[in-house]
């Protein structure tokens, strides 16, 4: 009998493209479904559409702090 496996969705939000690439490269072979967003607004929209179980967020972004973004998720 074959077991169906749904990968855990992870969303990384950071205004630094190099950091997003590093996160994606480091976690590619973990079985996670990795999504990225390069700004807080894009991150909020992605969160609403993909409903990730894990969110990694940069705390120091120019338009909105990471803490403000996390509060918006709640």
N, C-alpha and C positions, 0 to 999 in steps of 0.2 A: 504494500500500500504506500503510495506516494504522499508525503506530507507537504502541504502548501505552505510556503513561507512568504509572509509579507514583510518587506524590509522596514525598519524603523526610519522615519523621516527626520532629518536634521536640517535646520535652517541656520546658516551663518550670515550675520549682518555686520558689515564693516565697510568703511569708506576707502580702505586701502586695498587695491586690487591684488597686490602681492600677498597680503595676509589671507585673503580669500583663496588664492591659488594654493598657498601653503596648507591651509585647512583641508581643502579638497584633495590635494595630493596625499596628505598624511592619512586621511580617513577613507580613501578610495576602496581599499581592499578589506574593509571591515564589515561589509554587508549592509551598511547604512545607505539610505537614499538621500544624497546630499544635494541641498538647494542653497543658493547664495543670493544675496541682495547687496547692492553697493551703496544704498542710502536708507535712512530710516523709513521714509514713506514707501519705498519699494518693499522693504522688509515687512511693514504692516500689511500691505496688500498680499504678499506671498504667504504670510502667516494665516490670513483669512482663507486663502484659496487652498493651500496644501495641508494645513493643520498639523504641523510637525510635533513630534513628541519631545524633541530636544531643540533648544535655541541657544546659539552662541552669539553674543552681541558685544560689539566694541562699546566701551563705556564713554569714550571721548570722540564723538562725531560732531561736525560743525553745525548742523541744523537742529539736532535733537540729541540729548545725552542718551546713553544706553539705559540708564535708570528710568528716564521719561518714557522711553520706548517700551520697556518692560511693564511699566504701570499702565500703558495704553493697551497691552495685551490682556490685562486682568479684567 
